[in-house]
Amino acid sequence: MLVTRLGGVLEAAGVRTATTLPAASSTFGAKLEKAWRRTVATSSQAADVLVALVTPIAVVVLVFGLWRLSADMGWTETFPISAGFFSHWQVWIALAIGLKLGGSALAAKMVPVETSEPVAKPDRRA
């Protein structure tokens, strides 16, 4: 989530955008805010799906890298891609590591931030 500093106060970019809408309750402003909320909800759902699919894709890419490495060592038959950029095992393994790290970073950013509201302590007088 983007955070900007306005007048010494940190404020989420979505909050700042929502407050830039016209002060009068026009139908255009209401429609724009509704569309904005729908877009944010849809992008959040798409990010959830992306995070769920990145790890299996990284495993498949790692298997391709290990297959290519074992083909180079003579342990297996030929690898389907014999020429070009993706004919090297280092590319496949680096791609698998990059996918996994990217998926982990995206998953970490999606964790909801806890608010630091004071917790009411129970009254122990009985």
HELIX and SHEET records of a PDB file:
HELIX    1   1 ALA A   13  THR A   19  1                                   7    
HELIX    2   2 THR A   27  MET A   73  1                                  47    
HELIX    3   3 PHE A   85  SER A   87  5                                   3    
HELIX    4   4 TRP A   89  MET A  110  1                                  22    
SHEET    1   A 2 VAL A   3  LEU A   6  0                                        
SHEET    2   A 2 VAL A   9  ALA A  12 -1                                        
END                                                                             
